[in-house]
Structure formats: structure tokens, C-alpha cells
Amino acid sequence: MEHDDYLKESVFLNILKVIGKIILILLLLVLFFVIGLFIGYSVVGDGNFWEVLNQDTWRHIFNFFEF
């Protein structure tokens, strides 16, 4: 019986580790995306980097894609 409990606990811990890694990767992905937006908008676009988070900026960008 002790061996079965160890396996169940081990599987549970492995699942938690995988979920933790997925969450960490998603958070890093969002972080690097926002940093890329800041760099692209301020360096390449010569704008204020906080303006990239402005709703009007995104509305202007999506207006280019309307049919």
C-alpha cells in the first residue's frame, strides 16, 4: 500500500510541476510581448512607449484591417 500512495503523490506532484511550468511560460510570453511592443513603438515608431497601451492606438491599428 505504501508504494501505491507514493506513486499517486508523485503523479500529482508531476502534474503540478507541469502546470506550473506552463503558467510560467505563458507569463514570460506575455512579458516579452509587452516589452517588444514598448521597444517597437518607442524606438522604431518614435512614440511614447506608454501610448502602446492606449485603447485609441489599438483602435487606430485595427481600423487598417477593416474591410
N, C-alpha and C positions, 0 to 999 in steps of 0.2 A: 504494500500500500504506500509506503513512503516514497518509493520510486515513481509511482503514478502522480503523486502530489508535486514532486519535483518537476516532472515533465509539464504538468499543467501550468505551474508557476513560470517555468522557463518560456513556454509558448506565450503566455500573457505578457511577460517582460519583453520578449522579442517583438510582439505586436506593438507594444507601447514605444519601443525604440524606433520602429519603422515609421509609426505615425509622427513621432517627434522629429525625425529626420525630414519627413515630407513637409511638415509645418515650417521647419527651419529653412528649407529650400524655397518654399513659397514666399516667406518673409524676405529672404535675401533677394529673390527675383523682383519683388515689388520695390525694395530699397534701391537696387541697381537701376531699375526702370525710372524711378523718380530722379535719381542722380543724373541719369542720362538725359532726361527731359530738361533738368536745370542746366546742364552743360550745353546741350544743343540749343536751347532757347537763348541763353545769355551769351555764349561765346560765338556760335555760328550765326544766330539771329540778331545779335546786338541788342537784346532786350533785357529787361529786368527779370532775374530768374524767378521771382515770386509770381510774375504775371502768367507763368505757365500753369499755375493752379487756378487761375481766374476762369470762371464759367464762361464769360464772354469770349475769351481766347479760344476755348474749345468749340463754342458755338460758331465762331468765325471759321475755324478749321473744317468743321463738319458741313458748313454751307458750301464748301467747294465740291463736296461729294453728292449733293442733291441733284436729282435728275429732273 
